[in-house]
Amino acid sequence: SPYDFFGTQSHPQYSKITKEQRANRLLLRNLMLTNDFIPYENEWWHFTLKNEPFPKTYFNFPIK
């Protein structure tokens, strides 16, 4: 799919991908779950830290 595509192809359980793509998605998901991240169910790459220390803060500054 294109970069930052948000259609059904971006869903974690989308089935019309290669075995390698599926394995890579599952690898990322398992690593993130193991390290206290919560998956966003509509995007295979999107996770949030479970115990976010600043949940109501929007950071808008350059990082060097």
Backbone as a ProteinNet text record, in pm:
[ID]
protein_1_A
[PRIMARY]
SPYDFFGTQSHPQYSKITKEQRANRLLLRNLMLTNDFIPYENEWWHFTLKNEPFPKTYFNFPIK
[TERTIARY]
84.4	0	88.8	33.8	110.9	149.8	244.8	291.2	175.1	165	60.2	-80.5	-101.3	-231.3	-316.1	-441.1	-525.4	-645.2	-644.5	-754.2	-742.6	-824.3	-827.9	-694.3	-611.5	-479.4	-391	-420.4	-340.3	-386.5	-497.5	-546.6	-454.2	-427.2	-334.7	-374.1	-502.2	-545.9	-578.5	-537.7	-560.9	-494.8	-568.2	-520	-456	-471.2	-419.6	-278.2	-188.4	-47.4	36.1	165.2	252.1	279.5	329.3	366.8	474.2	568.2	675.4	618.8	527.7	465.6	389.3	315.7	239.2	333.4	441.7	539.6	601	632	690.6	592	466.8	364.5	349.9	347.1	333.9	457.2	574.4	697.4	692.2	657.7	647.2	542.5	426.7	318.6	361.7	423.1	466.3	573.4	667.1	770.6	711	618.7	558.1	471.4	393.8	312	398.9	509	601.6	664.2	671	735.2	635.1	517.2	415	355.7	335.2	264.6	128.9	32.8	-102.4	-121	-166.4	-186	-313.6	-306.4	-425.6	-477.5	-599.5	-648.9	-670.5	-662.6	-683.8	-556.5	-440.7	-313.5	-207.9	-148.8	-53.8	70.3	102	225.5	203.5	80.9	48	31.3	111.4	108	118.1	67.1	75	135	220.7	279.6	169.2	167.2	60.2	49.4	158.5	157.7	220.8	158.8	206.9	223.8	346.4	368	304.6	274.3	215.6	97	-8.2	-117.3	-194.9	-194.7	-271.9	-183.2	-55.5	38.4	71.1	62.3	102.6	237.1	338.9	473.5	494.9	527.6	546.8	678.7	788.6	920	1015.3	1116.7	1212	1300.2	1332.2	1421.7	1550.7	1662.3	1792	1869
-118.6	0	124.8	238	362.2	400.2	490.9	541.6	605	575.8	628.4	603.7	487.6	448.5	397.1	440.7	407	320	258.1	171	33.7	-59.6	-193	-265.6	-232.8	-296.7	-265.3	-159.3	-122.5	-190.9	-262.5	-333.1	-450	-473.2	-580.7	-719	-745.8	-879.2	-889.3	-791.6	-795.5	-921	-997	-1129.8	-1135.8	-1033.7	-1040	-982.2	-1035	-996.5	-1123.6	-1107.4	-1224.5	-1281.6	-1403	-1464.8	-1383.2	-1330.1	-1248.6	-1119.8	-1055.5	-933.8	-964	-1072.3	-1112.2	-1140	-1212.2	-1242.9	-1114.7	-1019.5	-893.1	-812.8	-811.2	-741.6	-805	-936.6	-1006.8	-988.9	-985.6	-962.6	-826.8	-723.1	-589.4	-588.4	-644	-645.5	-716	-832.3	-907	-833.1	-770.6	-693.5	-574	-507.1	-390.1	-430.9	-536.3	-583.7	-626.1	-691.9	-736.5	-619.6	-504.5	-387.7	-279.2	-324.1	-237.1	-131.2	-167.3	-79.4	-139.6	-53.9	-95.7	-71.9	-172.4	-153.5	-75.8	1.8	64.9	-35	-80.1	-195.1	-172	-48.7	-23.6	2.3	3.5	26.6	-64.6	-148.9	-248	-184.5	-62.2	3.3	100.6	120.5	226	168.2	218.3	172.5	292.8	275.3	378.2	316.3	389	341.9	321.6	205.1	169.7	269.3	301.1	395.7	527.2	589.9	716.7	818.8	873.6	966.4	1104.5	1141.9	1272.7	1256.9	1189.1	1156.2	1276.3	1386.2	1504.4	1614.9	1586.2	1688.2	1670	1779.9	1780.4	1850.1	1777.5	1833.6	1888.4	2015.9	2080.9	2159	2083.4	2146.6	2056.7	2117.9	2037.7	1951.5	1836.3	1745.9	1733.5	1753.2	1746.3	1625.7
0	0	0	-37.2	-33.7	108.3	120.3	249.4	325.9	453.4	541.7	487.5	429.3	377.9	493.3	502.9	617.3	581.5	465.6	424.8	489	441.8	501.9	492.8	394.7	384.1	503.8	575.1	691.6	819.8	813.5	932.3	965	1092.4	1131.6	1081	1069.1	1028	879.2	800.1	656	599.3	521.1	480	341.1	259.9	122.7	113.2	196.8	194.7	189.1	163.8	154.4	293.2	296.2	423.9	494.1	416.8	476.2	536.3	466.2	519.1	647.4	647.3	766.5	884.5	856.8	961.6	1017.8	931.5	977.2	1061.5	1020.6	1098.9	1237	1241.6	1368.9	1456.6	1395	1470.4	1540	1465	1524	1635	1608.3	1707.4	1836.2	1823	1941.6	2020.4	1950.1	2019	2093.8	2030.1	2093.3	2212.5	2198.7	2310.6	2428.4	2399.8	2503.4	2578.4	2511.8	2572.1	2613.5	2653.1	2713.6	2621.2	2496.3	2404.6	2372.3	2343.6	2308.5	2158.6	2084.1	1940.7	1909.3	1803.2	1746.5	1644	1659.1	1583.8	1434.2	1386.5	1243.5	1164.6	1231.3	1161.9	1221.6	1140.3	1191.5	1251.7	1218.5	1263.8	1379.3	1423.3	1518.3	1659.2	1754.1	1892.9	1986.3	2107.5	2209.8	2335.6	2401.7	2525.8	2629.9	2692.3	2786.7	2901.3	2964	3076.2	3033.7	2937.5	2883.3	2995.5	3015.5	3126.6	3105.8	2981.2	2952.5	2857.4	2898.9	2806.3	2753	2822	2780.4	2722.6	2700.8	2655.3	2508	2432.9	2293.2	2285.8	2241.4	2232.2	2091.9	2084.8	1956.5	1959.2	1948.1	1946.2	1867.5	1808.8	1730.3	1820.9	1774.8	1847.2	1767.9	1835.3	1766.2	1813.1
[MASK]
++++++++++++++++++++++++++++++++++++++++++++++++++++++++++++++++

